[in-house]
């Protein structure tokens, strides 16, 4: 099993990579409504990792709690990555001027 330091470094790298991709998509999509629909959930996942889940993991009182929080981080990062990929694919298919109803 990887050390906590290694896992945290990997998580921070993944968080940075996904945040950069999200920022690029935010710049590419022209419609505010489309940004909200396509990117808000990914943004919320990344924010939750950064402000809640990762700090709880780093401040855990025991290895079991730490592992639980790090697993939750990994799960949220996976969701964010899926949502970012979906938004990217939508832009590729429909263009940067895509519109959303909702």
Short mmCIF file of the C-alpha atoms (twelve columns), coordinates in Angstrom:
data_MODEL
# 
_entry.id   MODEL 
# 
loop_
_atom_site.group_PDB 
_atom_site.id 
_atom_site.type_symbol 
_atom_site.label_atom_id 
_atom_site.label_alt_id 
_atom_site.label_comp_id 
_atom_site.label_asym_id 
_atom_site.label_seq_id 
_atom_site.Cartn_x 
_atom_site.Cartn_y 
_atom_site.Cartn_z 
_atom_site.pdbx_PDB_model_num 
ATOM 1   C CA . UNK A 1   0.000   0.000  0.000   1 
ATOM 2   C CA . UNK A 2   1.254   3.479  -0.863  1 
ATOM 3   C CA . UNK A 3   2.250   5.862  1.870   1 
ATOM 4   C CA . UNK A 4   -0.083  8.686  2.739   1 
ATOM 5   C CA . UNK A 5   2.429   11.252 1.471   1 
ATOM 6   C CA . UNK A 6   2.529   9.585  -1.946  1 
ATOM 7   C CA . UNK A 7   -1.272  9.359  -2.126  1 
ATOM 8   C CA . UNK A 8   -1.651  13.010 -1.130  1 
ATOM 9   C CA . UNK A 9   0.899   14.111 -3.758  1 
ATOM 10  C CA . UNK A 10  -0.962  12.114 -6.403  1 
ATOM 11  C CA . UNK A 11  -4.279  13.601 -5.292  1 
ATOM 12  C CA . UNK A 12  -2.894  17.129 -5.363  1 
ATOM 13  C CA . UNK A 13  -1.508  16.550 -8.855  1 
ATOM 14  C CA . UNK A 14  -4.843  15.171 -10.039 1 
ATOM 15  C CA . UNK A 15  -6.703  18.052 -8.403  1 
ATOM 16  C CA . UNK A 16  -4.446  20.549 -10.178 1 
ATOM 17  C CA . UNK A 17  -4.841  18.766 -13.533 1 
ATOM 18  C CA . UNK A 18  -8.628  18.631 -13.279 1 
ATOM 19  C CA . UNK A 19  -8.848  22.249 -12.097 1 
ATOM 20  C CA . UNK A 20  -6.805  23.324 -15.127 1 
ATOM 21  C CA . UNK A 21  -9.052  21.360 -17.498 1 
ATOM 22  C CA . UNK A 22  -12.136 22.839 -15.856 1 
ATOM 23  C CA . UNK A 23  -10.726 26.341 -16.262 1 
ATOM 24  C CA . UNK A 24  -10.029 25.730 -19.951 1 
ATOM 25  C CA . UNK A 25  -13.586 24.507 -20.477 1 
ATOM 26  C CA . UNK A 26  -14.979 27.524 -18.632 1 
ATOM 27  C CA . UNK A 27  -13.056 29.753 -21.031 1 
ATOM 28  C CA . UNK A 28  -14.182 27.792 -24.085 1 
ATOM 29  C CA . UNK A 29  -17.918 27.595 -23.413 1 
ATOM 30  C CA . UNK A 30  -19.608 30.822 -24.369 1 
ATOM 31  C CA . UNK A 31  -23.072 30.380 -22.820 1 
ATOM 32  C CA . UNK A 32  -23.285 30.984 -19.081 1 
ATOM 33  C CA . UNK A 33  -26.213 28.566 -18.873 1 
ATOM 34  C CA . UNK A 34  -24.161 25.852 -20.590 1 
ATOM 35  C CA . UNK A 35  -21.277 26.509 -18.200 1 
ATOM 36  C CA . UNK A 36  -23.611 26.158 -15.241 1 
ATOM 37  C CA . UNK A 37  -25.210 22.945 -16.475 1 
ATOM 38  C CA . UNK A 38  -22.043 21.257 -17.726 1 
ATOM 39  C CA . UNK A 39  -19.412 22.432 -15.265 1 
ATOM 40  C CA . UNK A 40  -21.030 23.269 -11.926 1 
ATOM 41  C CA . UNK A 41  -21.088 19.692 -10.600 1 
ATOM 42  C CA . UNK A 42  -17.431 19.115 -11.515 1 
ATOM 43  C CA . UNK A 43  -16.500 22.413 -9.907  1 
ATOM 44  C CA . UNK A 44  -18.414 21.466 -6.756  1 
ATOM 45  C CA . UNK A 45  -16.649 18.102 -6.593  1 
ATOM 46  C CA . UNK A 46  -13.218 19.706 -6.917  1 
ATOM 47  C CA . UNK A 47  -14.103 22.344 -4.351  1 
ATOM 48  C CA . UNK A 48  -15.334 19.677 -1.941  1 
ATOM 49  C CA . UNK A 49  -12.086 17.765 -2.292  1 
ATOM 50  C CA . UNK A 50  -9.999  20.865 -1.741  1 
ATOM 51  C CA . UNK A 51  -11.940 22.425 1.141   1 
ATOM 52  C CA . UNK A 52  -13.407 19.463 3.007   1 
ATOM 53  C CA . UNK A 53  -12.386 15.925 2.092   1 
ATOM 54  C CA . UNK A 54  -8.625  16.342 1.749   1 
ATOM 55  C CA . UNK A 55  -8.270  18.440 4.930   1 
ATOM 56  C CA . UNK A 56  -10.249 15.827 6.860   1 
ATOM 57  C CA . UNK A 57  -7.976  13.117 5.468   1 
ATOM 58  C CA . UNK A 58  -4.848  15.041 6.433   1 
ATOM 59  C CA . UNK A 59  -6.141  15.683 9.950   1 
ATOM 60  C CA . UNK A 60  -7.463  12.193 10.630  1 
ATOM 61  C CA . UNK A 61  -6.788  10.764 14.038  1 
ATOM 62  C CA . UNK A 62  -6.225  7.204  12.879  1 
ATOM 63  C CA . UNK A 63  -5.243  5.281  9.733   1 
ATOM 64  C CA . UNK A 64  -8.748  3.901  9.177   1 
ATOM 65  C CA . UNK A 65  -10.344 7.348  9.104   1 
ATOM 66  C CA . UNK A 66  -7.528  8.634  6.906   1 
ATOM 67  C CA . UNK A 67  -8.065  5.806  4.434   1 
ATOM 68  C CA . UNK A 68  -11.818 6.447  4.396   1 
ATOM 69  C CA . UNK A 69  -11.356 10.154 3.642   1 
ATOM 70  C CA . UNK A 70  -8.741  9.480  0.968   1 
ATOM 71  C CA . UNK A 71  -11.104 6.976  -0.674  1 
ATOM 72  C CA . UNK A 72  -13.826 9.651  -0.643  1 
ATOM 73  C CA . UNK A 73  -11.371 12.057 -2.276  1 
ATOM 74  C CA . UNK A 74  -10.581 9.518  -4.987  1 
ATOM 75  C CA . UNK A 75  -14.284 8.942  -5.597  1 
ATOM 76  C CA . UNK A 76  -15.040 12.674 -5.953  1 
ATOM 77  C CA . UNK A 77  -12.075 13.202 -8.254  1 
ATOM 78  C CA . UNK A 78  -13.378 10.361 -10.428 1 
ATOM 79  C CA . UNK A 79  -16.807 11.998 -10.622 1 
ATOM 80  C CA . UNK A 80  -15.258 15.345 -11.500 1 
ATOM 81  C CA . UNK A 81  -13.162 13.728 -14.220 1 
ATOM 82  C CA . UNK A 82  -16.233 12.054 -15.745 1 
ATOM 83  C CA . UNK A 83  -18.161 15.324 -15.728 1 
ATOM 84  C CA . UNK A 84  -15.249 17.224 -17.270 1 
ATOM 85  C CA . UNK A 85  -14.925 14.580 -19.978 1 
ATOM 86  C CA . UNK A 86  -18.648 14.819 -20.712 1 
ATOM 87  C CA . UNK A 87  -18.396 18.611 -21.052 1 
ATOM 88  C CA . UNK A 88  -15.325 18.277 -23.264 1 
ATOM 89  C CA . UNK A 89  -17.091 15.740 -25.476 1 
ATOM 90  C CA . UNK A 90  -20.146 18.003 -25.750 1 
ATOM 91  C CA . UNK A 91  -17.958 20.890 -26.905 1 
ATOM 92  C CA . UNK A 92  -16.248 18.638 -29.439 1 
ATOM 93  C CA . UNK A 93  -19.593 17.459 -30.772 1 
ATOM 94  C CA . UNK A 94  -21.670 20.664 -30.639 1 
ATOM 95  C CA . UNK A 95  -19.084 23.439 -30.559 1 
ATOM 96  C CA . UNK A 96  -18.301 26.198 -28.086 1 
ATOM 97  C CA . UNK A 97  -21.641 27.883 -28.784 1 
ATOM 98  C CA . UNK A 98  -23.660 24.958 -27.454 1 
ATOM 99  C CA . UNK A 99  -26.837 25.829 -25.572 1 
ATOM 100 C CA . UNK A 100 -28.427 24.042 -22.659 1 
ATOM 101 C CA . UNK A 101 -32.039 23.945 -21.571 1 
ATOM 102 C CA . UNK A 102 -32.801 23.527 -17.920 1 
# 
